[in-house]
Amino acid sequence: MSASSIEVDKSYLELPLMKQAFIHKSVSSAQNNERLEFLGDAVLEIAVSDYLFNRFDKLDEGRLTQMRASLVNTQSLSEIFQQLDCKGLLQTSKGTNKLDETHKHSIYAGALEACIGAIFIELGFEESKIFILRLFKDCFSNLNESVELKDAKSRLQEALQAKGFEPPQY
């Protein structure tokens, strides 16, 4: 991913629920973004699944699942969130603020999902999908049917099985 900034339509930031989407649970246990994050995660999965299903009509569900997992994961969502020109709106506790950046990936990913959840509630699925497709535009352009997408754990298990070894215990 490039380090460029992704501009967010300012009208999204004026949505009533958007303020809550930027409140991490370390700031408030009663009024935070966790419920919006839960909903946004589901909306994100269906929007990306729909895109992949329609773009790659010859691929089976296993390959589509791998593609989706390569796009929708904590690392990629964190990177996208950090590119947003509104990341400064995120509210976390002083202790959470002091964490180094590598420990903040799940916070950033959750905030992005919460923003998607807020847009979904306020404006509906189609507008959420437009937002998501814009966020993932660069990621989508890098996808093709032949790229190896298996995660390290899957590759390790397959390599061990191919050599006749038992899979690792987790």
GULUM-391997 format. One record per residue: residue number from 0; x, y, z of N, C-alpha, C, O in turn. Coordinates in Angstrom, 3 decimals. Layout:
N
NODE/lumvo/n_east/n_north/n_up/ca_east/ca_north/ca_up/c_east/c_north/c_up/o_east/o_north/o_up
NODE/NUM/X/Y/Z/X/Y/Z/X/Y/Z/X/Y/Z $
...
This chain:
170
NODE/lumvo/n_east/n_north/n_up/ca_east/ca_north/ca_up/c_east/c_north/c_up/o_east/o_north/o_up
NODE/0/0.830/-1.189/0.000/0.000/0.000/0.000/0.866/1.240/0.000/1.953/1.264/0.577 $
NODE/1/0.373/2.248/-0.644/1.134/3.492/-0.677/0.883/4.284/0.599/-0.072/4.029/1.332 $
NODE/2/1.755/5.240/0.845/1.623/6.054/2.052/0.748/7.268/1.797/0.638/8.145/2.654 $
NODE/3/0.136/7.326/0.650/-0.689/8.488/0.338/-1.933/8.526/1.210/-2.336/7.524/1.801 $
NODE/4/-2.517/9.688/1.273/-3.706/9.892/2.097/-4.958/9.604/1.282/-5.023/9.911/0.092 $
NODE/5/-5.944/9.013/1.934/-7.240/8.779/1.309/-8.184/9.836/1.849/-8.418/9.914/3.055 $
NODE/6/-8.718/10.637/0.965/-9.620/11.696/1.403/-11.009/11.118/1.649/-11.540/10.370/0.828 $
NODE/7/-11.582/11.475/2.782/-12.910/11.013/3.152/-13.910/12.116/2.837/-13.671/13.291/3.116 $
NODE/8/-15.035/11.714/2.251/-16.107/12.672/2.002/-16.504/13.286/3.345/-16.942/12.578/4.251 $
NODE/9/-16.352/14.584/3.465/-16.596/15.273/4.752/-18.031/15.100/5.249/-18.282/15.208/6.450 $
NODE/10/-18.969/14.834/4.350/-20.354/14.636/4.796/-20.477/13.397/5.680/-21.349/13.342/6.547 $
NODE/11/-19.606/12.396/5.467/-19.622/11.221/6.337/-19.291/11.610/7.772/-19.872/11.083/8.721 $
NODE/12/-18.359/12.530/7.918/-17.915/12.927/9.259/-18.990/13.683/10.027/-18.908/13.808/11.249 $
NODE/13/-19.990/14.187/9.323/-21.087/14.913/9.965/-22.229/13.998/10.393/-23.185/14.454/11.020 $
NODE/14/-22.141/12.716/10.061/-23.190/11.777/10.457/-23.228/11.657/11.976/-22.177/11.591/12.614 $
NODE/15/-24.432/11.628/12.569/-24.537/11.565/14.031/-23.728/10.438/14.681/-23.110/10.654/15.724 $
NODE/16/-23.719/9.254/14.091/-23.017/8.119/14.702/-21.509/8.114/14.445/-20.777/7.334/15.055 $
NODE/17/-21.050/8.975/13.552/-19.626/8.941/13.217/-18.744/9.333/14.402/-17.642/8.804/14.548 $
NODE/18/-19.203/10.240/15.235/-18.407/10.625/16.404/-18.154/9.401/17.285/-17.041/9.197/17.770 $
NODE/19/-19.187/8.595/17.485/-19.053/7.386/18.293/-18.094/6.386/17.636/-17.403/5.646/18.337 $
NODE/20/-18.048/6.357/16.328/-17.173/5.424/15.611/-15.697/5.665/15.925/-14.873/4.766/15.755 $
NODE/21/-15.363/6.862/16.377/-13.979/7.207/16.667/-13.633/7.129/18.164/-12.543/7.536/18.567 $
NODE/22/-14.552/6.609/18.984/-14.303/6.512/20.428/-13.924/5.078/20.791/-14.754/4.171/20.727 $
NODE/23/-12.684/4.889/21.164/-12.185/3.568/21.562/-12.674/3.236/22.973/-12.934/4.135/23.772 $
NODE/24/-12.795/1.956/23.268/-13.289/1.517/24.576/-12.391/1.956/25.722/-12.840/1.979/26.867 $
NODE/25/-11.137/2.304/25.452/-10.247/2.778/26.515/-10.661/4.162/27.021/-10.249/4.575/28.105 $
NODE/26/-11.468/4.874/26.242/-11.954/6.196/26.631/-13.262/6.082/27.402/-13.474/6.775/28.397 $
NODE/27/-14.144/5.187/26.923/-15.450/5.026/27.555/-15.931/3.589/27.398/-16.014/3.068/26.286 $
NODE/28/-16.241/2.965/28.509/-16.767/1.603/28.421/-18.253/1.612/28.056/-18.776/0.609/27.571 $
NODE/29/-18.932/2.733/28.284/-20.365/2.820/28.007/-20.663/3.353/26.604/-21.604/2.891/25.958 $
NODE/30/-19.891/4.300/26.136/-20.161/4.964/24.854/-18.910/4.840/23.986/-18.061/5.732/23.983 $
NODE/31/-18.797/3.715/23.240/-17.620/3.507/22.406/-18.019/2.906/21.060/-19.203/2.786/20.745 $
NODE/32/-17.019/2.533/20.281/-17.278/2.100/18.910/-17.432/0.586/18.724/-17.533/0.122/17.588 $
NODE/33/-17.451/-0.182/19.793/-17.440/-1.641/19.644/-18.667/-2.214/18.921/-18.520/-3.105/18.084 $
NODE/34/-19.849/-1.729/19.220/-21.048/-2.236/18.534/-21.035/-1.851/17.060/-21.406/-2.651/16.200 $
NODE/35/-20.603/-0.616/16.769/-20.496/-0.190/15.371/-19.437/-1.018/14.638/-19.598/-1.348/13.463 $
NODE/36/-18.362/-1.345/15.341/-17.303/-2.173/14.766/-17.848/-3.555/14.398/-17.543/-4.081/13.327 $
NODE/37/-18.645/-4.134/15.279/-19.266/-5.435/15.026/-20.087/-5.398/13.738/-19.962/-6.282/12.891 $
NODE/38/-20.914/-4.386/13.598/-21.767/-4.257/12.421/-20.938/-3.952/11.176/-21.159/-4.541/10.118 $
NODE/39/-19.998/-3.045/11.304/-19.157/-2.665/10.169/-18.359/-3.836/9.626/-18.154/-3.940/8.416 $
NODE/40/-17.909/-4.715/10.504/-17.175/-5.909/10.085/-18.032/-6.748/9.140/-17.549/-7.209/8.106 $
NODE/41/-19.293/-6.946/9.489/-20.192/-7.751/8.661/-20.477/-7.063/7.320/-20.492/-7.718/6.278 $
NODE/42/-20.699/-5.760/7.347/-20.965/-5.001/6.123/-19.743/-5.059/5.206/-19.875/-5.242/3.996 $
NODE/43/-18.562/-4.904/5.786/-17.314/-4.968/5.023/-17.151/-6.332/4.355/-16.813/-6.414/3.174 $
NODE/44/-17.390/-7.393/5.108/-17.266/-8.751/4.558/-18.203/-8.956/3.370/-17.793/-9.501/2.344 $
NODE/45/-19.452/-8.526/3.501/-20.409/-8.752/2.412/-20.080/-7.883/1.202/-20.215/-8.342/0.068 $
NODE/46/-19.654/-6.645/1.413/-19.327/-5.761/0.286/-18.109/-6.283/-0.480/-18.116/-6.308/-1.711 $
NODE/47/-17.071/-6.697/0.237/-15.876/-7.221/-0.428/-16.192/-8.564/-1.089/-15.726/-8.833/-2.196 $
NODE/48/-16.976/-9.400/-0.421/-17.369/-10.684/-1.003/-18.149/-10.481/-2.292/-17.909/-11.177/-3.279 $
NODE/49/-19.069/-9.544/-2.291/-19.874/-9.239/-3.476/-18.977/-8.766/-4.622/-19.134/-9.199/-5.763 $
NODE/50/-18.041/-7.877/-4.307/-17.122/-7.378/-5.323/-16.320/-8.532/-5.935/-16.248/-8.662/-7.157 $
NODE/51/-15.722/-9.364/-5.087/-14.899/-10.469/-5.567/-15.723/-11.490/-6.352/-15.282/-11.992/-7.386 $
NODE/52/-16.908/-11.788/-5.858/-17.806/-12.742/-6.513/-18.099/-12.302/-7.944/-18.087/-13.116/-8.867 $
NODE/53/-18.359/-11.020/-8.118/-18.706/-10.499/-9.441/-17.500/-10.261/-10.341/-17.601/-10.416/-11.558 $
NODE/54/-16.369/-9.891/-9.769/-15.175/-9.625/-10.590/-14.504/-10.919/-11.050/-14.028/-10.999/-12.182 $
NODE/55/-14.463/-11.919/-10.192/-13.768/-13.163/-10.496/-14.776/-14.301/-10.611/-14.831/-15.179/-9.750 $
NODE/56/-15.560/-14.283/-11.664/-16.672/-15.221/-11.800/-16.248/-16.661/-12.099/-17.087/-17.562/-12.072 $
NODE/57/-14.981/-16.891/-12.378/-14.513/-18.257/-12.652/-13.872/-18.920/-11.425/-13.581/-20.115/-11.458 $
NODE/58/-13.652/-18.168/-10.356/-12.969/-18.720/-9.182/-13.938/-19.430/-8.241/-15.104/-19.051/-8.127 $
NODE/59/-13.440/-20.458/-7.574/-14.280/-21.176/-6.610/-14.278/-20.452/-5.265/-13.540/-19.488/-5.061 $
NODE/60/-15.118/-20.936/-4.358/-15.293/-20.247/-3.073/-14.028/-20.254/-2.225/-13.787/-19.315/-1.466 $
NODE/61/-13.216/-21.306/-2.345/-11.970/-21.360/-1.584/-11.018/-20.240/-1.987/-10.437/-19.566/-1.136 $
NODE/62/-10.871/-20.054/-3.270/-9.984/-18.993/-3.772/-10.550/-17.613/-3.430/-9.798/-16.715/-3.049 $
NODE/63/-11.853/-17.438/-3.563/-12.481/-16.153/-3.217/-12.296/-15.850/-1.730/-12.078/-14.701/-1.346 $
NODE/64/-12.384/-16.886/-0.900/-12.180/-16.710/0.537/-10.750/-16.260/0.823/-10.525/-15.380/1.654 $
NODE/65/-9.789/-16.863/0.135/-8.392/-16.445/0.301/-8.203/-14.979/-0.116/-7.520/-14.211/0.561 $
NODE/66/-8.812/-14.616/-1.224/-8.686/-13.232/-1.701/-9.282/-12.268/-0.679/-8.688/-11.240/-0.353 $
NODE/67/-10.470/-12.618/-0.179/-11.106/-11.750/0.806/-10.246/-11.631/2.063/-10.078/-10.537/2.601 $
NODE/68/-9.708/-12.747/2.526/-8.863/-12.722/3.720/-7.599/-11.891/3.510/-7.088/-11.289/4.454 $
NODE/69/-7.099/-11.855/2.285/-5.911/-11.048/2.013/-6.237/-9.554/2.050/-5.351/-8.725/2.261 $
NODE/70/-7.492/-9.222/1.846/-7.934/-7.823/1.848/-8.471/-7.380/3.203/-8.156/-6.294/3.690 $
NODE/71/-9.285/-8.238/3.798/-9.975/-7.884/5.039/-9.280/-8.585/6.198/-9.643/-9.698/6.580 $
NODE/72/-8.284/-7.922/6.743/-7.553/-8.420/7.903/-7.065/-7.216/8.689/-7.067/-6.091/8.188 $
NODE/73/-6.656/-7.454/9.898/-6.267/-6.364/10.794/-5.188/-5.482/10.181/-5.272/-4.256/10.253 $
NODE/74/-4.184/-6.095/9.583/-3.077/-5.325/9.020/-3.540/-4.401/7.897/-3.221/-3.212/7.899 $
NODE/75/-4.292/-4.943/6.937/-4.712/-4.109/5.804/-5.706/-3.036/6.234/-5.643/-1.907/5.748 $
NODE/76/-6.624/-3.374/7.143/-7.587/-2.372/7.616/-6.872/-1.268/8.389/-7.225/-0.095/8.269 $
NODE/77/-5.879/-1.635/9.172/-5.093/-0.647/9.909/-4.376/0.295/8.945/-4.377/1.511/9.139 $
NODE/78/-3.765/-0.274/7.903/-3.057/0.554/6.924/-4.007/1.520/6.225/-3.675/2.687/6.021 $
NODE/79/-5.181/1.033/5.861/-6.164/1.904/5.208/-6.593/3.010/6.161/-6.655/4.176/5.774 $
NODE/80/-6.888/2.648/7.407/-7.315/3.658/8.378/-6.254/4.734/8.552/-6.576/5.920/8.626 $
NODE/81/-4.997/4.331/8.617/-3.917/5.294/8.817/-3.738/6.229/7.619/-3.158/7.306/7.752 $
NODE/82/-4.230/5.821/6.464/-4.166/6.679/5.280/-5.315/7.689/5.217/-5.265/8.650/4.450 $
NODE/83/-6.344/7.463/6.027/-7.496/8.363/5.996/-7.117/9.734/6.530/-6.343/9.855/7.480 $
NODE/84/-7.665/10.751/5.914/-7.351/12.101/6.371/-8.118/12.482/7.635/-8.066/13.634/8.067 $
NODE/85/-8.829/11.521/8.231/-9.579/11.794/9.467/-9.070/10.969/10.649/-9.724/10.922/11.691 $
NODE/86/-7.929/10.327/10.506/-7.425/9.459/11.586/-7.165/10.233/12.870/-7.146/9.638/13.947 $
NODE/87/-6.967/11.534/12.783/-6.755/12.355/13.968/-7.986/12.471/14.851/-7.892/12.966/15.973 $
NODE/88/-9.125/12.028/14.371/-10.360/12.084/15.155/-10.471/10.943/16.168/-11.303/10.994/17.074 $
NODE/89/-9.650/9.932/16.016/-9.717/8.770/16.901/-9.391/9.169/18.334/-8.370/9.801/18.604 $
NODE/90/-10.282/8.785/19.247/-10.105/9.081/20.668/-9.733/7.807/21.412/-10.485/6.832/21.423 $
NODE/91/-8.550/7.833/22.037/-8.105/6.722/22.877/-7.598/7.299/24.192/-7.329/8.496/24.298 $
NODE/92/-7.472/6.444/25.178/-6.964/6.896/26.479/-5.489/7.279/26.360/-4.827/6.935/25.382 $
NODE/93/-4.986/7.994/27.364/-3.567/8.378/27.362/-2.670/7.148/27.346/-1.651/7.132/26.656 $
NODE/94/-3.040/6.126/28.096/-2.255/4.890/28.118/-2.224/4.218/26.753/-1.177/3.753/26.303 $
NODE/95/-3.373/4.172/26.103/-3.445/3.568/24.776/-2.651/4.399/23.774/-1.995/3.846/22.892 $
NODE/96/-2.706/5.713/23.903/-1.933/6.593/23.018/-0.441/6.328/23.101/0.278/6.519/22.121 $
NODE/97/0.032/5.888/24.263/1.464/5.667/24.465/1.954/4.353/23.879/3.163/4.137/23.784 $
NODE/98/1.050/3.477/23.486/1.460/2.219/22.871/2.212/2.515/21.577/1.926/3.502/20.899 $
NODE/99/3.181/1.651/21.237/3.840/1.884/19.958/2.873/1.484/18.833/1.892/0.775/19.058 $
NODE/100/3.170/1.947/17.646/2.245/1.792/16.511/1.880/0.337/16.221/0.755/0.057/15.808 $
NODE/101/2.800/-0.577/16.427/2.500/-1.975/16.121/1.406/-2.548/17.018/0.733/-3.506/16.638 $
NODE/102/1.223/-1.971/18.201/0.178/-2.435/19.104/-1.162/-1.747/18.853/-2.152/-2.063/19.512 $
NODE/103/-1.200/-0.825/17.917/-2.422/-0.086/17.639/-3.169/-0.592/16.402/-4.233/-0.067/16.074 $
NODE/104/-2.632/-1.601/15.712/-3.270/-2.067/14.475/-4.723/-2.472/14.680/-5.583/-2.110/13.877 $
NODE/105/-5.010/-3.215/15.739/-6.396/-3.656/15.945/-7.300/-2.477/16.304/-8.490/-2.493/15.990 $
NODE/106/-6.749/-1.464/16.955/-7.537/-0.261/17.281/-7.901/0.475/15.998/-9.045/0.895/15.820 $
NODE/107/-6.929/0.630/15.108/-7.181/1.318/13.834/-8.154/0.524/12.962/-9.065/1.088/12.356 $
NODE/108/-7.947/-0.792/12.910/-8.841/-1.642/12.108/-10.266/-1.572/12.656/-11.225/-1.477/11.891 $
NODE/109/-10.399/-1.619/13.965/-11.723/-1.530/14.580/-12.393/-0.193/14.320/-13.604/-0.135/14.104 $
NODE/110/-11.625/0.870/14.340/-12.200/2.196/14.069/-12.706/2.278/12.630/-13.757/2.863/12.371 $
NODE/111/-11.963/1.695/11.704/-12.420/1.698/10.309/-13.722/0.919/10.182/-14.657/1.377/9.524 $
NODE/112/-13.791/-0.252/10.804/-15.025/-1.037/10.764/-16.173/-0.283/11.429/-17.310/-0.355/10.962 $
NODE/113/-15.894/0.433/12.505/-16.933/1.223/13.178/-17.446/2.340/12.258/-18.643/2.627/12.234 $
NODE/114/-16.548/2.959/11.513/-16.967/3.999/10.555/-17.892/3.403/9.497/-18.895/4.011/9.125 $
NODE/115/-17.549/2.217/9.018/-18.400/1.531/8.039/-19.760/1.226/8.658/-20.791/1.393/8.008 $
NODE/116/-19.763/0.779/9.909/-21.026/0.508/10.609/-21.873/1.758/10.744/-23.090/1.709/10.562 $
NODE/117/-21.238/2.882/11.064/-21.973/4.146/11.195/-22.581/4.567/9.856/-23.734/4.996/9.807 $
NODE/118/-21.827/4.449/8.794/-22.342/4.806/7.461/-23.494/3.880/7.085/-24.490/4.323/6.513 $
NODE/119/-23.359/2.600/7.407/-24.424/1.647/7.116/-25.725/2.041/7.827/-26.784/2.076/7.200 $
NODE/120/-25.653/2.333/9.116/-26.861/2.691/9.869/-27.461/3.997/9.351/-28.673/4.104/9.165 $
NODE/121/-26.610/4.972/9.125/-27.094/6.303/8.747/-27.532/6.392/7.283/-28.506/7.081/6.978 $
NODE/122/-26.833/5.712/6.378/-27.071/5.917/4.945/-27.428/4.652/4.167/-27.806/4.739/2.999 $
NODE/123/-27.317/3.486/4.789/-27.707/2.248/4.127/-26.551/1.498/3.482/-25.415/1.971/3.434 $
NODE/124/-26.887/0.306/2.986/-25.858/-0.578/2.443/-25.195/-0.022/1.196/-23.971/-0.084/1.080 $
NODE/125/-25.958/0.516/0.266/-25.360/0.979/-0.995/-24.311/2.058/-0.759/-23.247/2.034/-1.376 $
NODE/126/-24.600/2.993/0.120/-23.619/4.047/0.421/-22.413/3.466/1.149/-21.284/3.900/0.920 $
NODE/127/-22.639/2.497/2.018/-21.530/1.818/2.701/-20.639/1.131/1.679/-19.412/1.184/1.772 $
NODE/128/-21.261/0.493/0.712/-20.519/-0.221/-0.317/-19.679/0.751/-1.150/-18.528/0.454/-1.470 $
NODE/129/-20.233/1.883/-1.494/-19.489/2.908/-2.242/-18.262/3.336/-1.442/-17.166/3.446/-1.992 $
NODE/130/-18.444/3.574/-0.151/-17.351/3.965/0.736/-16.268/2.883/0.752/-15.083/3.183/0.610 $
NODE/131/-16.675/1.641/0.924/-15.742/0.517/0.992/-14.986/0.354/-0.325/-13.765/0.198/-0.323 $
NODE/132/-15.695/0.391/-1.436/-15.042/0.224/-2.735/-14.020/1.331/-2.981/-12.981/1.091/-3.596 $
NODE/133/-14.304/2.517/-2.514/-13.349/3.627/-2.656/-12.105/3.370/-1.788/-10.978/3.593/-2.231 $
NODE/134/-12.316/2.903/-0.563/-11.197/2.610/0.330/-10.282/1.523/-0.234/-9.061/1.598/-0.102 $
NODE/135/-10.881/0.521/-0.858/-10.134/-0.640/-1.328/-9.750/-0.555/-2.809/-9.250/-1.528/-3.373 $
NODE/136/-9.973/0.577/-3.428/-9.721/0.733/-4.864/-8.314/0.284/-5.252/-8.154/-0.488/-6.198 $
NODE/137/-7.297/0.752/-4.538/-5.914/0.374/-4.860/-5.672/-1.114/-4.605/-5.000/-1.780/-5.393 $
NODE/138/-6.212/-1.626/-3.521/-6.051/-3.056/-3.210/-6.695/-3.916/-4.290/-6.121/-4.918/-4.718 $
NODE/139/-7.887/-3.522/-4.728/-8.591/-4.276/-5.758/-7.811/-4.270/-7.071/-7.775/-5.278/-7.777 $
NODE/140/-7.189/-3.145/-7.397/-6.469/-3.059/-8.671/-5.243/-3.966/-8.682/-4.763/-4.332/-9.755 $
NODE/141/-4.727/-4.337/-7.509/-3.563/-5.222/-7.427/-3.925/-6.700/-7.423/-3.036/-7.550/-7.473 $
NODE/142/-5.203/-7.019/-7.366/-5.633/-8.418/-7.330/-5.618/-9.053/-8.708/-5.971/-8.420/-9.703 $
NODE/143/-5.207/-10.306/-8.756/-5.417/-11.091/-9.965/-5.592/-12.543/-9.558/-5.309/-12.919/-8.421 $
NODE/144/-6.051/-13.342/-10.481/-6.425/-14.718/-10.165/-5.249/-15.607/-9.813/-5.448/-16.651/-9.191 $
NODE/145/-4.037/-15.241/-10.183/-2.904/-16.145/-10.017/-2.017/-15.844/-8.811/-1.094/-16.609/-8.535 $
NODE/146/-2.264/-14.767/-8.094/-1.420/-14.415/-6.956/-1.604/-15.418/-5.825/-2.728/-15.816/-5.517 $
NODE/147/-0.491/-15.827/-5.204/-0.526/-16.738/-4.058/-1.005/-15.957/-2.837/-0.395/-14.955/-2.463 $
NODE/148/-2.081/-16.407/-2.219/-2.687/-15.657/-1.120/-2.756/-16.436/0.189/-3.270/-15.915/1.178 $
NODE/149/-2.271/-17.627/0.221/-2.389/-18.403/1.450/-1.569/-17.751/2.557/-0.476/-17.232/2.331 $
NODE/150/-2.133/-17.795/3.758/-1.420/-17.238/4.904/-0.296/-18.183/5.306/-0.252/-19.337/4.879 $
NODE/151/0.609/-17.677/6.132/1.788/-18.441/6.536/1.406/-19.748/7.230/2.039/-20.779/7.005 $
NODE/152/0.382/-19.706/8.067/-0.046/-20.902/8.791/-0.487/-22.000/7.814/-0.108/-23.161/7.970 $
NODE/153/-1.282/-21.631/6.815/-1.740/-22.612/5.827/-0.578/-23.178/5.025/-0.519/-24.382/4.775 $
NODE/154/0.347/-22.310/4.622/1.513/-22.772/3.849/2.370/-23.733/4.673/2.852/-24.738/4.149 $
NODE/155/2.563/-23.429/5.961/3.335/-24.307/6.842/2.665/-25.670/6.965/3.323/-26.701/6.834 $
NODE/156/1.356/-25.678/7.216/0.633/-26.938/7.369/0.737/-27.784/6.099/0.956/-28.993/6.177 $
NODE/157/0.584/-27.161/4.941/0.654/-27.898/3.679/2.061/-28.444/3.445/2.213/-29.573/2.979 $
NODE/158/3.084/-27.665/3.759/4.460/-28.112/3.573/4.773/-29.296/4.487/5.403/-30.262/4.059 $
NODE/159/4.335/-29.222/5.735/4.561/-30.326/6.676/3.841/-31.593/6.213/4.404/-32.686/6.259 $
NODE/160/2.592/-31.438/5.769/1.816/-32.597/5.306/2.450/-33.221/4.069/2.471/-34.444/3.934 $
NODE/161/2.964/-32.394/3.169/3.592/-32.894/1.945/4.835/-33.724/2.257/5.183/-34.632/1.502 $
NODE/162/5.506/-33.414/3.370/6.721/-34.151/3.777/6.398/-35.283/4.754/7.305/-35.955/5.244 $
NODE/163/5.104/-35.498/5.040/4.696/-36.587/5.904/4.763/-36.296/7.389/4.676/-37.222/8.196 $
NODE/164/4.916/-35.030/7.776/4.985/-34.658/9.187/3.580/-34.344/9.705/2.664/-34.026/8.947 $
NODE/165/3.454/-34.447/11.017/2.210/-34.072/11.676/2.060/-32.544/11.640/3.056/-31.824/11.705 $
NODE/166/0.828/-32.054/11.539/0.649/-30.595/11.598/0.991/-30.072/12.987/0.889/-30.811/13.966 $
NODE/167/1.394/-28.814/13.086/1.743/-28.246/14.392/0.525/-28.172/15.305/-0.613/-28.094/14.842 $
NODE/168/0.787/-28.198/16.613/-0.276/-28.035/17.606/-0.337/-26.568/18.004/0.686/-25.965/18.327 $
NODE/169/-1.529/-25.997/17.982/-1.692/-24.586/18.332/-2.349/-24.445/19.682/-2.570/-23.327/20.148 $
